[in-house]
Amino acid sequence: MRATTLTLFLFSYGGALCAQMLFAGVPFTIWKTAAVLTPLVMLGAFCGHLVSRRLSEAVFRTTILSILMLTGLYLLFTTLYFL
């Protein structure tokens, strides 16, 4: 489950970035911000790897599904609110 989730995010964010570059362009400030935040992402991935040793697969799955559900509900409600 962990490897599948990581792969999903890697390809979905990569695809979203390619689509953004193709259709709208990506300003330099975005690239600069991404470069500054990349070390923090690597630190977070390392910390997540350490924490994953202590979490069971069931807890990890429940956490990921909860985050995805809350994110989806947030997007749904904010979209409906601004219609």
VEXBAFI-957912 format. One record per residue (C-alpha): residue in three letters; x, y, z. Coordinates in steps of 0.001 Angstrom, whole numbers, plus 500000, padded with zeros to 6 digits. Example, Ala and Ser with C-alpha at 12.3 -4.5 7.8 and 13.67 -1.06 7.14 Angstrom:
BEGIN
- Ala|512300|495500|507800
- Ser|513670|498940|507140
END
This chain:
BEGIN
- Met|500000|500000|500000
- Arg|502787|502451|500873
- Ala|504665|501933|497623
- Thr|501455|502189|495622
- Thr|500536|505480|497322
- Leu|503992|506928|496719
- Thr|503888|505893|493062
- Leu|500411|507357|492628
- Phe|501477|510728|494001
- Leu|504703|510734|491988
- Phe|502936|510150|488678
- Ser|499873|512295|489383
- Tyr|501949|515323|490433
- Gly|504342|514758|487547
- Gly|501438|514572|485121
- Ala|499810|517652|486605
- Leu|503072|519599|486266
- Cys|503473|518522|482637
- Ala|499894|519527|481844
- Gln|500392|522889|483556
- Met|503609|523516|481599
- Leu|501945|522518|478336
- Phe|498702|524476|478643
- Ala|499427|527467|480867
- Gly|503137|527666|481575
- Val|504887|527729|484914
- Pro|506252|531076|486137
- Phe|509817|531346|487420
- Thr|508596|532125|490938
- Ile|506978|528678|491092
- Trp|510230|526981|490090
- Lys|512088|529054|492687
- Thr|509591|528131|495408
- Ala|509794|524451|494421
- Ala|513590|524555|494624
- Val|513453|526089|498094
- Leu|510881|523564|499350
- Thr|512500|520452|497844
- Pro|514830|519862|500840
- Leu|511807|520013|503162
- Val|510011|517441|501021
- Met|513031|515159|501243
- Leu|513156|515625|505013
- Gly|509444|514831|505243
- Ala|509896|511701|503143
- Phe|512747|510563|505381
- Cys|510719|511214|508549
- Gly|507741|509436|507013
- His|509936|506441|506287
- Leu|511035|506333|509917
- Val|507452|506652|511174
- Ser|506218|503980|508756
- Arg|508273|501384|510592
- Arg|506117|501949|513658
- Leu|502720|502142|511939
- Ser|500785|499074|510978
- Glu|499471|498765|507444
- Ala|495889|499201|508718
- Val|496680|502474|510508
- Phe|498531|503775|507442
- Arg|495637|502842|505138
- Thr|493083|504472|507452
- Thr|495180|507635|507710
- Ile|495663|507951|503934
- Leu|491997|507277|503192
- Ser|490929|509813|505830
- Ile|493205|512476|504370
- Leu|491917|511771|500857
- Met|488287|511839|502005
- Leu|488714|515111|503905
- Thr|490517|516682|500949
- Gly|487753|515576|498579
- Leu|485042|516934|500874
- Tyr|486897|520225|501228
- Leu|487186|520566|497444
- Leu|483535|519654|496971
- Phe|482256|522146|499534
- Thr|484513|524996|498416
- Thr|483508|524410|494805
- Leu|479797|524362|495625
- Tyr|480120|527395|497904
- Phe|481655|529550|495154
- Leu|479184|528587|492415
END
